[in-house]
Amino acid sequence: MLSLAFATCALVISHALAADYRVTLGISQLTGQVGVGFDPNRILPVAGDTITFTWSVPSYINNPPTGSYSATQGSYGSPCQPMAGGFDSGPRTTAAESSGSAPSMVFQVKDTQPLYFYSSVGDQCKQGMVLGVNSAASGDGSVESYIIAAGGNPYPDTGNSSSTTTTTTTTPASTTTNTSATMNMTHSMTNSTSNSTMSHNSTTASTNARPSSATGIIVPQALVFMAGLISALVL
């Protein structure tokens, strides 16, 4: 009985500590504006976490144009080519966040092996629309090397063929029952008629997101459930 109780508790804890990574399609990770890209384009989940691919254009962008993009799983050895049996959303169209009509899809992370996703629409992959999951920050295995191997340009927004990459990490404010580690990049904008400026917390070709350590944080609901379960089984 006790072993069953502890096994159930372990299952509850694992779900309570799982994190979800929100990745927006159709937003440039360099500019934070509508463009060909995943934002962020590098994340570091662990087994049990989820990735939510969303075609929802953030509300800070007014009257955004729509675009078609896909989240297609590929391999590092065959860049910009679909992986047999891999995840593939197919082309989907973006919509303003305020519309509430933007599609989204969830991918379950099974381990910490590097994974790669790209957009299969047109030549968007070669234009730099690649997401690295637990990929290297630079060099072999990185998002940049993946794009270059496909004959593309990892820095389309700058028009450069090379760039200095600085990796930044975004952490969530808290962990909840289904931890929302939504990796929304911070955007600050001023009125465009008075020297419009914008700051995006990543200005490099490779950004990454990883929530602060979720271990050791158990939400009260999970504790109450486990305590009640153990008491019932012991009695």
N, C-alpha and C positions, 0 to 999 in steps of 0.2 A: 504493500500500500504506500509506504513512504517513498519507495523508489519511483512509483508512478507519480506521486505528488511532486517530487523534485524534478522529474523529467518534464512534467507539465509546466512547472515554474520556469525551467530553463527555456522552454519554448516561448513562454510569455515574455521573458526578459529579452530574448533575441529579437522578437518583433518590436518590443518597446524601444530598443536601441538602434533599429534600422534607420538609415538616413535616406532621404530622397534628394537627388540632384536634378535641378531644373535646368535644362539646356534649351535655349531659344534658337529656332532656325530663322534665317533671314535677317539676322542682326550681325553686323561686322564687329568682331572682337577688338578691332583696332580703333574704330571710331565710335562705337556704341549707337550707330545709326542704321537705318535699313540698308542692307547690303548682302553680299554673298558671304555667308559665314555662320558658324555656330558660336553662341555666346553663353558660357565660356567655351573655348576650344580644347581645353584639357582639364580633366577631373580625376580625382583619386579616391574612388569608392572602395569599399571592402565587400567581402562576401555577405550577401543578405541585403545590401543596399539596393536602391532602385534608381533608375534614370528616367526622368519624365521629359520626353521630347515635346516641345510645344511650339505651335505656329502662331502664338499670340504675340502681337507687336506691343511692346510696353507702352503704358499710358503716357509717358513723358514725350512720346513722338506724336505730334498732332497730324491728323489726316494722312496716315501712312499709306503709301502705295502698296498694293498686294503683290505677292510673288509666289512662285511655285518652287518648292524644295523637297528633298527627301532625306530620310535618315536611313542609310543603307550600310549594312555591315560589310567590311572588306578585310583583307589581310595585309600585313606589312609587305609580304613577299609579292603580292599582286595588287599594287596600289590602284585605286579608282576602278576596281573590278569587284562585282558582288561575290560574296562568299557563299558557296553552296550550302544551303540550309540555314544561312544566317538571317539575322533580323533585317527586315526591309519594310519601311512604312509605305513605300510608293510615293509618287509626287502628291503633295498636299499644298493647299493654298493658305497663305497667312491671312489673318484678320486682326483688326484692332482689338486690344484687350477689353475695351469698353463694350464691344459688341457681344461678348460672351459666346461667340460662335466659332472661335478658333479651335481646330482639332488638336489633340494631344495623344501620345502613346507612351506606354511604360515598358521599360526593359529591366529585367531582373539580373542583377550582377551575381554570378555564381562563385567567382574567385578573384584574385588580384592579378591575373595574367593580363598583359596588354591587349587592348581591343581598339579597333579603329572603325569609325563611321564616317561616311562622306555623303554628299548629295550627288545622286546619279542623274540629275536633271542637266541636260546639255553638257557644257564643260565646266560646271561649277566646282567640281572636285579639283581640277587643275587650276582653277582660279583661287584656290585656297580654302574651300569649304570642307574641312576635315576636322573631326573630333578625335582626340586621343584619350583613351580611358586607361589609366595607370601606365601611360606611355612615358618614355624618357623626356626630360625637360629640354634637352638639346642633343645634337649628334645623332648617332644611329638609334633608330626606334622613336625618334621625335616626330611630331606633326610636320615640322618643316622638311625633314628628310623624306618623309612619306610623299609629300607633295612634289618635291624635287625629283624623286624617283619616278613619278608619273609624268614628268616632263612639264610640270606646272610651276607657277610662281607663288610662293607662300606669302608674299607681301604685296598683293594686288592693290590694296588701298593706298600704298605709298608710291607705287610704281618703281620700287627698288628691287634689285635682284638679291640684295643681301641686307641684313639688319642685325643690330645687336639686340639680343633677347634677354629680357629680365623677367624672371618668373615671380608672380605675385600669388598670394594665397588668400582666399576669402573664407571667413568662418561665420557660421550662423550665430544668432543671438542666444538660442536655447535649443534643447532637445525635448521633444514631446512624444506621446505614445507612438505616433508614426512620424518620427523626427522629420521636420521640414527643413532640410539643409539647402533650401532654394538659393542657388548661387546667382542672385541678381546683382549685376555690376552697378555701382553707384554712378549716376549721371547728374551733372550739375549744369544747368543751362541758364543763360541770361537772354534778355530781349534781343532778337536778331536785328532790330532796327537801331540798336545802340551798341555797335561793335560786338555782335553776337560771338559768344565764346562757349565752349563746352569742355568739361573735364570728365574723362572716363577713367576709372581706376586701373585701367590697363592700356598702355599705348604701345604694346609690343605684339609681335605676331603669335606669341604663345602665352596664354594665360592659363591658370589652373585653379581649380576650386577643391577644397577639402574641408569638411567640417571639423571643428575642434573635437578632441577626443570624446566619443560618446560613451566610452566604458565608464562604469561606476555611477552612471546617472540613471536612476529608475524612477519613473513617474509615479506619483502617489496611487493612481488607479491600479497600476500593476502590482504594487505592494499590497494594497487592500485585497485584490483578487487572490494573490498567492497566500496571504495569511489565512483568508477564509477557506481556501482549498485545503491547506495543510491541516487546519483545525478540524474540518469535516472528516478528512480521511483518518486522522489519528483517533478521533472519537468514535 
